[in-house]
């Protein structure tokens, strides 16, 4: 379900001109801190899977295969150096490079989308 928004991220860089880089960095940091549950400074595939499990716990349509694919897709989109982890800087770059509404939708988090 979230793979499609990820595929759109690379082509949909229509960022609202009112969204300052500072604001986008704050949103990226909020998202990063929400997902980096071990506070290691990096988000790995397991943390992404756990995030999708938490966000989708009441959504019976999503199964573990869909959540795994969503986690892999977001990791692929944001892991600039291909080390298998997303750093805070990579998250910030994603929010500044891609449409933040699409990115928050891809993460399955409505509250960030509501702020934009």
C-alpha angles and dihedrals in degrees: 000000000000096000092081095057089049091054089052094051096078092052099034106069094145099137118183106253089222090063106095120208088244092057092046090050090052090051090047091050092050091051092045093051091048092055101034093076095164091052091229093140091245134080115218131189093268092054090050091050090048089050092053090047090054094044093047101040092115095040109092093186094070118079130187092265091057092046091049091051091047091051092048092048095051091045090052092049097048105029096094097176094041095232093135094254138086116226125201089255092052090050090050091048089052093052091048096044102040133046103281092211091055091045094051089047089052088054089051093236116134099183093067091047090052091058093059 
